[in-house]
């Protein structure tokens, strides 16, 4: 088999690959040092136009998880490989045809021999793949981790917030809203794992102003947020067992949604479909959207598996009392997701509601497609009931919810048809259906239709859509991507949608909108990479009281333009320049303008790397605000909002004194010369500038 494979590699790759193949024959698994990904640049390039409805910390965390648990080229499934969102259907077909015909990969360099795998594609996917040795006995694996480290981070605002002073604001009942703890924010993480084999770890976080306290009766265990997990994988028919905190990604995310999901962005085709990758440990510090308990996946047959889940978590909710005939009932008007528990008003709602989840997923997986059914039953010990408002008429109300659905996909040549449909206890329906296609070597296309009833309730859903939740929406998305030349690519999408019922800041039935994006990427040489993005969005929204005393709906228009250039004159230095701007307007009202320009430089020399950015911005209003992802320490992401007028600069230092130790130091400063104060309420700073200092160390054990 190896002789046949060498001959195949010789014919397909010629030249430089011959040397690599000869080296590969010497051993089954040639050592390959994966380069460390720059999460911030990755997100910045895929999502150049950021928004308020995407949890970027979770996106960054899931991307890091993908890097920390690389796929084994010899055992990965199509669903797992497509979850990187880096390969089209044609490339996926060629990958699995190669593996089927020629057997296991000997070396990672064999990727060069696969049809349609050009060097840029290979460079993008290398951080997320590898070749593992055959499964060892469990005690042998546990004694030989591939990832073992401890990480600690501290963060401090140099200016003083009002909430940490005796002059802290008071609530309506006169309670002083002063921070309970110190201004120091810290984070700790420990991980002991072997990719696709086992993982043990914990994450602690104390936000600024939160108290460090040990009080189990109030669910306080030192740091305000504590997350622990233990995972075992691929042990006979037991494919995956997780005890602790975890998430699931099933189907198109109508019942269980987790993982690296981007939705609409600069990648106009690949990211619309969500592959089924099952359960994975939860290691983020977002204090909502995860399950806490146990998940087990068992192989009933070679192609059939069953996943069972149970979770019990303490949720923080705003409690209120409602009058029902002659009785008064305590209800949760809203669940808190920001994770901040610093002041009395925030602490009174901390961990006051029990949420229990029981669910299952039965999945049939074949080479031509997959079919799955799933359900999730959720119970709250305190009823949920939103505040009385016409937009909340069809929102979830009560203590129990059940969501049942099925999903599937089918492969035909270079076409991938996929879909999912689910029904909640309220009889609301959620449905997603679409197609991914590699029409030729140059053309890729996709189309996605979604419909979510106004009474469709699924607490852990995150399927494709315009809204931040899968409710009250119908839409159609069409995306195209064309490779003019290997150095020049263009992409576009159009998304049209309608909201059948009232929603936040839209007091109207059947409001509608559309979103159009066009982007082009040009890499004239190894040193230069340029891209441009134009986006036009139109939707309906309430006129704010600052513009008109009349309460009516107006059509809004938002336009964005981004020009980005990256230049690497030498292997130790790289430059990035960006100019971006936006226009926002309500019909018959003046246009608000906003712009941002920044220059970034990164230098890597031996054990030291330095990144720095200087930026200037000016916006007429918050509606014309700008976003730009910044480089940050490992496992962290920074994406400040730029509005009004000011300057934002940062410097990031990384020092690796020896192989096992990494140190980071970051300082960022925002200056708004026209303001005397920044922020509001407990976050108010009596200054025209804000300075953040961050330190982090990682020790590889």
Secondary structure as a PSIPRED ss2 file (coil, helix, strand):
# PSIPRED VFORMAT (PSIPRED V4.0)

   1 X C   1.000  0.000  0.000
   2 X H   0.000  1.000  0.000
   3 X H   0.000  1.000  0.000
   4 X H   0.000  1.000  0.000
   5 X H   0.000  1.000  0.000
   6 X H   0.000  1.000  0.000
   7 X H   0.000  1.000  0.000
   8 X H   0.000  1.000  0.000
   9 X H   0.000  1.000  0.000
  10 X H   0.000  1.000  0.000
  11 X H   0.000  1.000  0.000
  12 X H   0.000  1.000  0.000
  13 X H   0.000  1.000  0.000
  14 X C   1.000  0.000  0.000
  15 X H   0.000  1.000  0.000
  16 X H   0.000  1.000  0.000
  17 X H   0.000  1.000  0.000
  18 X H   0.000  1.000  0.000
  19 X H   0.000  1.000  0.000
  20 X H   0.000  1.000  0.000
  21 X H   0.000  1.000  0.000
  22 X H   0.000  1.000  0.000
  23 X H   0.000  1.000  0.000
  24 X H   0.000  1.000  0.000
  25 X C   1.000  0.000  0.000
  26 X C   1.000  0.000  0.000
  27 X C   1.000  0.000  0.000
  28 X C   1.000  0.000  0.000
  29 X C   1.000  0.000  0.000
  30 X C   1.000  0.000  0.000
  31 X C   1.000  0.000  0.000
  32 X C   1.000  0.000  0.000
  33 X C   1.000  0.000  0.000
  34 X C   1.000  0.000  0.000
  35 X C   1.000  0.000  0.000
  36 X C   1.000  0.000  0.000
  37 X C   1.000  0.000  0.000
  38 X C   1.000  0.000  0.000
  39 X H   0.000  1.000  0.000
  40 X H   0.000  1.000  0.000
  41 X H   0.000  1.000  0.000
  42 X H   0.000  1.000  0.000
  43 X H   0.000  1.000  0.000
  44 X H   0.000  1.000  0.000
  45 X H   0.000  1.000  0.000
  46 X H   0.000  1.000  0.000
  47 X C   1.000  0.000  0.000
  48 X C   1.000  0.000  0.000
  49 X C   1.000  0.000  0.000
  50 X C   1.000  0.000  0.000
  51 X C   1.000  0.000  0.000
  52 X C   1.000  0.000  0.000
  53 X C   1.000  0.000  0.000
  54 X C   1.000  0.000  0.000
  55 X C   1.000  0.000  0.000
  56 X H   0.000  1.000  0.000
  57 X H   0.000  1.000  0.000
  58 X H   0.000  1.000  0.000
  59 X H   0.000  1.000  0.000
  60 X H   0.000  1.000  0.000
  61 X H   0.000  1.000  0.000
  62 X H   0.000  1.000  0.000
  63 X H   0.000  1.000  0.000
  64 X H   0.000  1.000  0.000
  65 X H   0.000  1.000  0.000
  66 X H   0.000  1.000  0.000
  67 X H   0.000  1.000  0.000
  68 X H   0.000  1.000  0.000
  69 X C   1.000  0.000  0.000
  70 X C   1.000  0.000  0.000
  71 X E   0.000  0.000  1.000
  72 X E   0.000  0.000  1.000
  73 X C   1.000  0.000  0.000
  74 X C   1.000  0.000  0.000
  75 X C   1.000  0.000  0.000
  76 X C   1.000  0.000  0.000
  77 X C   1.000  0.000  0.000
  78 X H   0.000  1.000  0.000
  79 X H   0.000  1.000  0.000
  80 X H   0.000  1.000  0.000
  81 X H   0.000  1.000  0.000
  82 X H   0.000  1.000  0.000
  83 X C   1.000  0.000  0.000
  84 X C   1.000  0.000  0.000
  85 X C   1.000  0.000  0.000
  86 X C   1.000  0.000  0.000
  87 X C   1.000  0.000  0.000
  88 X C   1.000  0.000  0.000
  89 X H   0.000  1.000  0.000
  90 X H   0.000  1.000  0.000
  91 X H   0.000  1.000  0.000
  92 X H   0.000  1.000  0.000
  93 X H   0.000  1.000  0.000
  94 X H   0.000  1.000  0.000
  95 X H   0.000  1.000  0.000
  96 X H   0.000  1.000  0.000
  97 X H   0.000  1.000  0.000
  98 X H   0.000  1.000  0.000
  99 X H   0.000  1.000  0.000
 100 X H   0.000  1.000  0.000
 101 X H   0.000  1.000  0.000
 102 X H   0.000  1.000  0.000
 103 X C   1.000  0.000  0.000
 104 X C   1.000  0.000  0.000
 105 X C   1.000  0.000  0.000
 106 X C   1.000  0.000  0.000
 107 X C   1.000  0.000  0.000
 108 X H   0.000  1.000  0.000
 109 X H   0.000  1.000  0.000
 110 X H   0.000  1.000  0.000
 111 X H   0.000  1.000  0.000
 112 X H   0.000  1.000  0.000
 113 X H   0.000  1.000  0.000
 114 X C   1.000  0.000  0.000
 115 X C   1.000  0.000  0.000
 116 X C   1.000  0.000  0.000
 117 X C   1.000  0.000  0.000
 118 X C   1.000  0.000  0.000
 119 X H   0.000  1.000  0.000
 120 X H   0.000  1.000  0.000
 121 X H   0.000  1.000  0.000
 122 X H   0.000  1.000  0.000
 123 X H   0.000  1.000  0.000
 124 X H   0.000  1.000  0.000
 125 X H   0.000  1.000  0.000
 126 X H   0.000  1.000  0.000
 127 X H   0.000  1.000  0.000
 128 X H   0.000  1.000  0.000
 129 X E   0.000  0.000  1.000
 130 X E   0.000  0.000  1.000
 131 X C   1.000  0.000  0.000
 132 X C   1.000  0.000  0.000
 133 X C   1.000  0.000  0.000
 134 X C   1.000  0.000  0.000
 135 X C   1.000  0.000  0.000
 136 X C   1.000  0.000  0.000
 137 X C   1.000  0.000  0.000
 138 X H   0.000  1.000  0.000
 139 X H   0.000  1.000  0.000
 140 X H   0.000  1.000  0.000
 141 X H   0.000  1.000  0.000
 142 X H   0.000  1.000  0.000
 143 X C   1.000  0.000  0.000
 144 X C   1.000  0.000  0.000
 145 X C   1.000  0.000  0.000
 146 X C   1.000  0.000  0.000
 147 X E   0.000  0.000  1.000
 148 X E   0.000  0.000  1.000
 149 X E   0.000  0.000  1.000
 150 X E   0.000  0.000  1.000
 151 X E   0.000  0.000  1.000
 152 X E   0.000  0.000  1.000
 153 X E   0.000  0.000  1.000
 154 X E   0.000  0.000  1.000
 155 X E   0.000  0.000  1.000
 156 X E   0.000  0.000  1.000
 157 X E   0.000  0.000  1.000
 158 X C   1.000  0.000  0.000
 159 X C   1.000  0.000  0.000
 160 X C   1.000  0.000  0.000
 161 X E   0.000  0.000  1.000
 162 X H   0.000  1.000  0.000
 163 X H   0.000  1.000  0.000
 164 X H   0.000  1.000  0.000
 165 X C   1.000  0.000  0.000
 166 X C   1.000  0.000  0.000
 167 X C   1.000  0.000  0.000
 168 X C   1.000  0.000  0.000
 169 X C   1.000  0.000  0.000
 170 X E   0.000  0.000  1.000
 171 X C   1.000  0.000  0.000
 172 X C   1.000  0.000  0.000
 173 X C   1.000  0.000  0.000
 174 X C   1.000  0.000  0.000
 175 X C   1.000  0.000  0.000
 176 X E   0.000  0.000  1.000
 177 X C   1.000  0.000  0.000
 178 X C   1.000  0.000  0.000
 179 X C   1.000  0.000  0.000
 180 X C   1.000  0.000  0.000
 181 X C   1.000  0.000  0.000
 182 X C   1.000  0.000  0.000
 183 X C   1.000  0.000  0.000
 184 X C   1.000  0.000  0.000
 185 X E   0.000  0.000  1.000
 186 X E   0.000  0.000  1.000
 187 X E   0.000  0.000  1.000
 188 X E   0.000  0.000  1.000
 189 X E   0.000  0.000  1.000
 190 X E   0.000  0.000  1.000
 191 X E   0.000  0.000  1.000
 192 X E   0.000  0.000  1.000
 193 X E   0.000  0.000  1.000
 194 X E   0.000  0.000  1.000
 195 X C   1.000  0.000  0.000
 196 X C   1.000  0.000  0.000
 197 X C   1.000  0.000  0.000
 198 X E   0.000  0.000  1.000
 199 X E   0.000  0.000  1.000
 200 X E   0.000  0.000  1.000
 201 X E   0.000  0.000  1.000
 202 X E   0.000  0.000  1.000
 203 X E   0.000  0.000  1.000
 204 X E   0.000  0.000  1.000
 205 X E   0.000  0.000  1.000
 206 X E   0.000  0.000  1.000
 207 X C   1.000  0.000  0.000
 208 X C   1.000  0.000  0.000
 209 X C   1.000  0.000  0.000
 210 X C   1.000  0.000  0.000
 211 X C   1.000  0.000  0.000
 212 X C   1.000  0.000  0.000
 213 X E   0.000  0.000  1.000
 214 X E   0.000  0.000  1.000
 215 X E   0.000  0.000  1.000
 216 X H   0.000  1.000  0.000
 217 X H   0.000  1.000  0.000
 218 X H   0.000  1.000  0.000
 219 X C   1.000  0.000  0.000
 220 X E   0.000  0.000  1.000
 221 X E   0.000  0.000  1.000
 222 X E   0.000  0.000  1.000
 223 X C   1.000  0.000  0.000
 224 X C   1.000  0.000  0.000
 225 X E   0.000  0.000  1.000
 226 X E   0.000  0.000  1.000
 227 X E   0.000  0.000  1.000
 228 X E   0.000  0.000  1.000
 229 X E   0.000  0.000  1.000
 230 X E   0.000  0.000  1.000
 231 X E   0.000  0.000  1.000
 232 X E   0.000  0.000  1.000
 233 X E   0.000  0.000  1.000
 234 X E   0.000  0.000  1.000
 235 X E   0.000  0.000  1.000
 236 X C   1.000  0.000  0.000
 237 X C   1.000  0.000  0.000
 238 X E   0.000  0.000  1.000
 239 X E   0.000  0.000  1.000
 240 X E   0.000  0.000  1.000
 241 X E   0.000  0.000  1.000
 242 X E   0.000  0.000  1.000
 243 X E   0.000  0.000  1.000
 244 X E   0.000  0.000  1.000
 245 X E   0.000  0.000  1.000
 246 X E   0.000  0.000  1.000
 247 X E   0.000  0.000  1.000
 248 X E   0.000  0.000  1.000
 249 X E   0.000  0.000  1.000
 250 X C   1.000  0.000  0.000
 251 X C   1.000  0.000  0.000
 252 X C   1.000  0.000  0.000
 253 X C   1.000  0.000  0.000
 254 X C   1.000  0.000  0.000
 255 X C   1.000  0.000  0.000
 256 X C   1.000  0.000  0.000
 257 X C   1.000  0.000  0.000
 258 X C   1.000  0.000  0.000
 259 X C   1.000  0.000  0.000
 260 X C   1.000  0.000  0.000
 261 X C   1.000  0.000  0.000
 262 X C   1.000  0.000  0.000
 263 X C   1.000  0.000  0.000
 264 X C   1.000  0.000  0.000
 265 X C   1.000  0.000  0.000
 266 X C   1.000  0.000  0.000
 267 X C   1.000  0.000  0.000
 268 X C   1.000  0.000  0.000
 269 X C   1.000  0.000  0.000
 270 X H   0.000  1.000  0.000
 271 X H   0.000  1.000  0.000
 272 X H   0.000  1.000  0.000
 273 X C   1.000  0.000  0.000
 274 X C   1.000  0.000  0.000
 275 X C   1.000  0.000  0.000
 276 X C   1.000  0.000  0.000
 277 X C   1.000  0.000  0.000
 278 X E   0.000  0.000  1.000
 279 X E   0.000  0.000  1.000
 280 X E   0.000  0.000  1.000
 281 X E   0.000  0.000  1.000
 282 X C   1.000  0.000  0.000
 283 X C   1.000  0.000  0.000
 284 X C   1.000  0.000  0.000
 285 X C   1.000  0.000  0.000
 286 X C   1.000  0.000  0.000
 287 X C   1.000  0.000  0.000
 288 X C   1.000  0.000  0.000
 289 X C   1.000  0.000  0.000
 290 X C   1.000  0.000  0.000
 291 X E   0.000  0.000  1.000
 292 X E   0.000  0.000  1.000
 293 X E   0.000  0.000  1.000
 294 X E   0.000  0.000  1.000
 295 X E   0.000  0.000  1.000
 296 X E   0.000  0.000  1.000
 297 X E   0.000  0.000  1.000
 298 X E   0.000  0.000  1.000
 299 X E   0.000  0.000  1.000
 300 X C   1.000  0.000  0.000
 301 X C   1.000  0.000  0.000
 302 X C   1.000  0.000  0.000
 303 X C   1.000  0.000  0.000
 304 X E   0.000  0.000  1.000
 305 X E   0.000  0.000  1.000
 306 X E   0.000  0.000  1.000
 307 X E   0.000  0.000  1.000
 308 X E   0.000  0.000  1.000
 309 X E   0.000  0.000  1.000
 310 X E   0.000  0.000  1.000
 311 X E   0.000  0.000  1.000
 312 X E   0.000  0.000  1.000
 313 X E   0.000  0.000  1.000
 314 X E   0.000  0.000  1.000
 315 X E   0.000  0.000  1.000
 316 X C   1.000  0.000  0.000
 317 X E   0.000  0.000  1.000
 318 X E   0.000  0.000  1.000
 319 X E   0.000  0.000  1.000
 320 X E   0.000  0.000  1.000
 321 X E   0.000  0.000  1.000
 322 X E   0.000  0.000  1.000
 323 X E   0.000  0.000  1.000
 324 X E   0.000  0.000  1.000
 325 X C   1.000  0.000  0.000
 326 X C   1.000  0.000  0.000
 327 X E   0.000  0.000  1.000
 328 X E   0.000  0.000  1.000
 329 X E   0.000  0.000  1.000
 330 X E   0.000  0.000  1.000
 331 X E   0.000  0.000  1.000
 332 X E   0.000  0.000  1.000
 333 X E   0.000  0.000  1.000
 334 X E   0.000  0.000  1.000
 335 X E   0.000  0.000  1.000
 336 X C   1.000  0.000  0.000
 337 X C   1.000  0.000  0.000
 338 X C   1.000  0.000  0.000
 339 X C   1.000  0.000  0.000
 340 X C   1.000  0.000  0.000
 341 X C   1.000  0.000  0.000
 342 X C   1.000  0.000  0.000
 343 X C   1.000  0.000  0.000
 344 X H   0.000  1.000  0.000
 345 X H   0.000  1.000  0.000
 346 X H   0.000  1.000  0.000
 347 X H   0.000  1.000  0.000
 348 X C   1.000  0.000  0.000
 349 X C   1.000  0.000  0.000
 350 X C   1.000  0.000  0.000
 351 X C   1.000  0.000  0.000
 352 X C   1.000  0.000  0.000
 353 X E   0.000  0.000  1.000
 354 X E   0.000  0.000  1.000
 355 X E   0.000  0.000  1.000
 356 X E   0.000  0.000  1.000
 357 X E   0.000  0.000  1.000
 358 X E   0.000  0.000  1.000
 359 X E   0.000  0.000  1.000
 360 X E   0.000  0.000  1.000
 361 X E   0.000  0.000  1.000
 362 X E   0.000  0.000  1.000
 363 X E   0.000  0.000  1.000
 364 X E   0.000  0.000  1.000
 365 X E   0.000  0.000  1.000
 366 X C   1.000  0.000  0.000
 367 X C   1.000  0.000  0.000
 368 X C   1.000  0.000  0.000
 369 X E   0.000  0.000  1.000
 370 X E   0.000  0.000  1.000
 371 X E   0.000  0.000  1.000
 372 X E   0.000  0.000  1.000
 373 X E   0.000  0.000  1.000
 374 X E   0.000  0.000  1.000
 375 X E   0.000  0.000  1.000
 376 X E   0.000  0.000  1.000
 377 X E   0.000  0.000  1.000
 378 X E   0.000  0.000  1.000
 379 X E   0.000  0.000  1.000
 380 X E   0.000  0.000  1.000
 381 X E   0.000  0.000  1.000
 382 X E   0.000  0.000  1.000
 383 X E   0.000  0.000  1.000
 384 X E   0.000  0.000  1.000
 385 X C   1.000  0.000  0.000
 386 X C   1.000  0.000  0.000
 387 X C   1.000  0.000  0.000
 388 X C   1.000  0.000  0.000
 389 X C   1.000  0.000  0.000
 390 X H   0.000  1.000  0.000
 391 X H   0.000  1.000  0.000
 392 X H   0.000  1.000  0.000
 393 X C   1.000  0.000  0.000
 394 X C   1.000  0.000  0.000
 395 X C   1.000  0.000  0.000
 396 X C   1.000  0.000  0.000
 397 X C   1.000  0.000  0.000
 398 X E   0.000  0.000  1.000
 399 X E   0.000  0.000  1.000
 400 X E   0.000  0.000  1.000
 401 X E   0.000  0.000  1.000
 402 X E   0.000  0.000  1.000
 403 X E   0.000  0.000  1.000
 404 X E   0.000  0.000  1.000
 405 X E   0.000  0.000  1.000
 406 X E   0.000  0.000  1.000
 407 X E   0.000  0.000  1.000
 408 X E   0.000  0.000  1.000
 409 X E   0.000  0.000  1.000
 410 X E   0.000  0.000  1.000
 411 X E   0.000  0.000  1.000
 412 X E   0.000  0.000  1.000
 413 X C   1.000  0.000  0.000
 414 X C   1.000  0.000  0.000
 415 X E   0.000  0.000  1.000
 416 X E   0.000  0.000  1.000
 417 X E   0.000  0.000  1.000
 418 X E   0.000  0.000  1.000
 419 X E   0.000  0.000  1.000
 420 X E   0.000  0.000  1.000
 421 X E   0.000  0.000  1.000
 422 X E   0.000  0.000  1.000
 423 X E   0.000  0.000  1.000
 424 X E   0.000  0.000  1.000
 425 X C   1.000  0.000  0.000
 426 X C   1.000  0.000  0.000
 427 X C   1.000  0.000  0.000
 428 X C   1.000  0.000  0.000
 429 X E   0.000  0.000  1.000
 430 X E   0.000  0.000  1.000
 431 X E   0.000  0.000  1.000
 432 X E   0.000  0.000  1.000
 433 X E   0.000  0.000  1.000
 434 X E   0.000  0.000  1.000
 435 X E   0.000  0.000  1.000
 436 X E   0.000  0.000  1.000
 437 X E   0.000  0.000  1.000
 438 X E   0.000  0.000  1.000
 439 X C   1.000  0.000  0.000
 440 X C   1.000  0.000  0.000
 441 X C   1.000  0.000  0.000
 442 X C   1.000  0.000  0.000
 443 X E   0.000  0.000  1.000
 444 X E   0.000  0.000  1.000
 445 X E   0.000  0.000  1.000
 446 X E   0.000  0.000  1.000
 447 X E   0.000  0.000  1.000
 448 X E   0.000  0.000  1.000
 449 X E   0.000  0.000  1.000
 450 X E   0.000  0.000  1.000
 451 X E   0.000  0.000  1.000
 452 X E   0.000  0.000  1.000
 453 X C   1.000  0.000  0.000
 454 X C   1.000  0.000  0.000
 455 X C   1.000  0.000  0.000
 456 X C   1.000  0.000  0.000
 457 X C   1.000  0.000  0.000
 458 X C   1.000  0.000  0.000
 459 X C   1.000  0.000  0.000
 460 X C   1.000  0.000  0.000
 461 X C   1.000  0.000  0.000
 462 X C   1.000  0.000  0.000
 463 X C   1.000  0.000  0.000
 464 X C   1.000  0.000  0.000
 465 X C   1.000  0.000  0.000
 466 X C   1.000  0.000  0.000
 467 X C   1.000  0.000  0.000
 468 X C   1.000  0.000  0.000
 469 X C   1.000  0.000  0.000
 470 X C   1.000  0.000  0.000
 471 X C   1.000  0.000  0.000
 472 X C   1.000  0.000  0.000
 473 X E   0.000  0.000  1.000
 474 X E   0.000  0.000  1.000
 475 X E   0.000  0.000  1.000
 476 X E   0.000  0.000  1.000
 477 X E   0.000  0.000  1.000
 478 X E   0.000  0.000  1.000
 479 X E   0.000  0.000  1.000
 480 X E   0.000  0.000  1.000
 481 X E   0.000  0.000  1.000
 482 X E   0.000  0.000  1.000
 483 X E   0.000  0.000  1.000
 484 X E   0.000  0.000  1.000
 485 X E   0.000  0.000  1.000
 486 X C   1.000  0.000  0.000
 487 X C   1.000  0.000  0.000
 488 X E   0.000  0.000  1.000
 489 X E   0.000  0.000  1.000
 490 X E   0.000  0.000  1.000
 491 X E   0.000  0.000  1.000
 492 X E   0.000  0.000  1.000
 493 X E   0.000  0.000  1.000
 494 X E   0.000  0.000  1.000
 495 X E   0.000  0.000  1.000
 496 X E   0.000  0.000  1.000
 497 X E   0.000  0.000  1.000
 498 X E   0.000  0.000  1.000
 499 X E   0.000  0.000  1.000
 500 X C   1.000  0.000  0.000
 501 X C   1.000  0.000  0.000
 502 X C   1.000  0.000  0.000
 503 X E   0.000  0.000  1.000
 504 X C   1.000  0.000  0.000
 505 X C   1.000  0.000  0.000
 506 X E   0.000  0.000  1.000
 507 X C   1.000  0.000  0.000
 508 X C   1.000  0.000  0.000
 509 X C   1.000  0.000  0.000
 510 X C   1.000  0.000  0.000
 511 X E   0.000  0.000  1.000
 512 X E   0.000  0.000  1.000
 513 X E   0.000  0.000  1.000
 514 X E   0.000  0.000  1.000
 515 X E   0.000  0.000  1.000
 516 X E   0.000  0.000  1.000
 517 X E   0.000  0.000  1.000
 518 X E   0.000  0.000  1.000
 519 X E   0.000  0.000  1.000
 520 X E   0.000  0.000  1.000
 521 X E   0.000  0.000  1.000
 522 X E   0.000  0.000  1.000
 523 X C   1.000  0.000  0.000
 524 X C   1.000  0.000  0.000
 525 X C   1.000  0.000  0.000
 526 X C   1.000  0.000  0.000
 527 X C   1.000  0.000  0.000
 528 X E   0.000  0.000  1.000
 529 X E   0.000  0.000  1.000
 530 X E   0.000  0.000  1.000
 531 X E   0.000  0.000  1.000
 532 X E   0.000  0.000  1.000
 533 X E   0.000  0.000  1.000
 534 X E   0.000  0.000  1.000
 535 X E   0.000  0.000  1.000
 536 X E   0.000  0.000  1.000
 537 X E   0.000  0.000  1.000
 538 X E   0.000  0.000  1.000
 539 X E   0.000  0.000  1.000
 540 X E   0.000  0.000  1.000
 541 X E   0.000  0.000  1.000
 542 X E   0.000  0.000  1.000
 543 X C   1.000  0.000  0.000
 544 X C   1.000  0.000  0.000
 545 X C   1.000  0.000  0.000
 546 X C   1.000  0.000  0.000
 547 X C   1.000  0.000  0.000
 548 X C   1.000  0.000  0.000
 549 X C   1.000  0.000  0.000
 550 X C   1.000  0.000  0.000
 551 X C   1.000  0.000  0.000
 552 X C   1.000  0.000  0.000
 553 X E   0.000  0.000  1.000
 554 X E   0.000  0.000  1.000
 555 X E   0.000  0.000  1.000
 556 X E   0.000  0.000  1.000
 557 X E   0.000  0.000  1.000
 558 X E   0.000  0.000  1.000
 559 X E   0.000  0.000  1.000
 560 X E   0.000  0.000  1.000
 561 X E   0.000  0.000  1.000
 562 X E   0.000  0.000  1.000
 563 X E   0.000  0.000  1.000
 564 X E   0.000  0.000  1.000
 565 X E   0.000  0.000  1.000
 566 X E   0.000  0.000  1.000
 567 X E   0.000  0.000  1.000
 568 X E   0.000  0.000  1.000
 569 X E   0.000  0.000  1.000
 570 X E   0.000  0.000  1.000
 571 X C   1.000  0.000  0.000
 572 X C   1.000  0.000  0.000
 573 X E   0.000  0.000  1.000
 574 X E   0.000  0.000  1.000
 575 X E   0.000  0.000  1.000
 576 X E   0.000  0.000  1.000
 577 X E   0.000  0.000  1.000
 578 X E   0.000  0.000  1.000
 579 X E   0.000  0.000  1.000
 580 X E   0.000  0.000  1.000
 581 X E   0.000  0.000  1.000
 582 X E   0.000  0.000  1.000
 583 X E   0.000  0.000  1.000
 584 X E   0.000  0.000  1.000
 585 X E   0.000  0.000  1.000
 586 X E   0.000  0.000  1.000
 587 X C   1.000  0.000  0.000
 588 X C   1.000  0.000  0.000
 589 X C   1.000  0.000  0.000
 590 X C   1.000  0.000  0.000
 591 X C   1.000  0.000  0.000
 592 X E   0.000  0.000  1.000
 593 X E   0.000  0.000  1.000
 594 X E   0.000  0.000  1.000
 595 X E   0.000  0.000  1.000
 596 X E   0.000  0.000  1.000
 597 X E   0.000  0.000  1.000
 598 X E   0.000  0.000  1.000
 599 X E   0.000  0.000  1.000
 600 X E   0.000  0.000  1.000
 601 X E   0.000  0.000  1.000
 602 X E   0.000  0.000  1.000
 603 X E   0.000  0.000  1.000
 604 X E   0.000  0.000  1.000
 605 X E   0.000  0.000  1.000
 606 X C   1.000  0.000  0.000
 607 X C   1.000  0.000  0.000
 608 X E   0.000  0.000  1.000
 609 X E   0.000  0.000  1.000
 610 X E   0.000  0.000  1.000
 611 X E   0.000  0.000  1.000
 612 X E   0.000  0.000  1.000
 613 X E   0.000  0.000  1.000
 614 X E   0.000  0.000  1.000
 615 X E   0.000  0.000  1.000
 616 X E   0.000  0.000  1.000
 617 X E   0.000  0.000  1.000
 618 X E   0.000  0.000  1.000
 619 X E   0.000  0.000  1.000
 620 X C   1.000  0.000  0.000
 621 X C   1.000  0.000  0.000
 622 X H   0.000  1.000  0.000
 623 X H   0.000  1.000  0.000
 624 X H   0.000  1.000  0.000
 625 X C   1.000  0.000  0.000
 626 X E   0.000  0.000  1.000
 627 X E   0.000  0.000  1.000
 628 X C   1.000  0.000  0.000
 629 X C   1.000  0.000  0.000
 630 X E   0.000  0.000  1.000
 631 X C   1.000  0.000  0.000
 632 X C   1.000  0.000  0.000
 633 X C   1.000  0.000  0.000
 634 X C   1.000  0.000  0.000
 635 X C   1.000  0.000  0.000
 636 X C   1.000  0.000  0.000
 637 X C   1.000  0.000  0.000
 638 X E   0.000  0.000  1.000
 639 X C   1.000  0.000  0.000
 640 X C   1.000  0.000  0.000
 641 X E   0.000  0.000  1.000
 642 X E   0.000  0.000  1.000
 643 X C   1.000  0.000  0.000
 644 X C   1.000  0.000  0.000
 645 X E   0.000  0.000  1.000
 646 X E   0.000  0.000  1.000
 647 X E   0.000  0.000  1.000
 648 X E   0.000  0.000  1.000
 649 X E   0.000  0.000  1.000
 650 X E   0.000  0.000  1.000
 651 X E   0.000  0.000  1.000
 652 X E   0.000  0.000  1.000
 653 X E   0.000  0.000  1.000
 654 X E   0.000  0.000  1.000
 655 X E   0.000  0.000  1.000
 656 X E   0.000  0.000  1.000
 657 X E   0.000  0.000  1.000
 658 X E   0.000  0.000  1.000
 659 X C   1.000  0.000  0.000
 660 X C   1.000  0.000  0.000
 661 X E   0.000  0.000  1.000
 662 X E   0.000  0.000  1.000
 663 X E   0.000  0.000  1.000
 664 X E   0.000  0.000  1.000
 665 X E   0.000  0.000  1.000
 666 X E   0.000  0.000  1.000
 667 X E   0.000  0.000  1.000
 668 X E   0.000  0.000  1.000
 669 X E   0.000  0.000  1.000
 670 X E   0.000  0.000  1.000
 671 X E   0.000  0.000  1.000
 672 X C   1.000  0.000  0.000
 673 X C   1.000  0.000  0.000
 674 X C   1.000  0.000  0.000
 675 X C   1.000  0.000  0.000
 676 X C   1.000  0.000  0.000
 677 X C   1.000  0.000  0.000
 678 X E   0.000  0.000  1.000
 679 X C   1.000  0.000  0.000
 680 X C   1.000  0.000  0.000
 681 X H   0.000  1.000  0.000
 682 X H   0.000  1.000  0.000
 683 X H   0.000  1.000  0.000
 684 X C   1.000  0.000  0.000
 685 X E   0.000  0.000  1.000
 686 X C   1.000  0.000  0.000
 687 X C   1.000  0.000  0.000
 688 X C   1.000  0.000  0.000
 689 X E   0.000  0.000  1.000
 690 X E   0.000  0.000  1.000
 691 X E   0.000  0.000  1.000
 692 X E   0.000  0.000  1.000
 693 X E   0.000  0.000  1.000
 694 X E   0.000  0.000  1.000
 695 X E   0.000  0.000  1.000
 696 X E   0.000  0.000  1.000
 697 X E   0.000  0.000  1.000
 698 X E   0.000  0.000  1.000
 699 X E   0.000  0.000  1.000
 700 X E   0.000  0.000  1.000
 701 X C   1.000  0.000  0.000
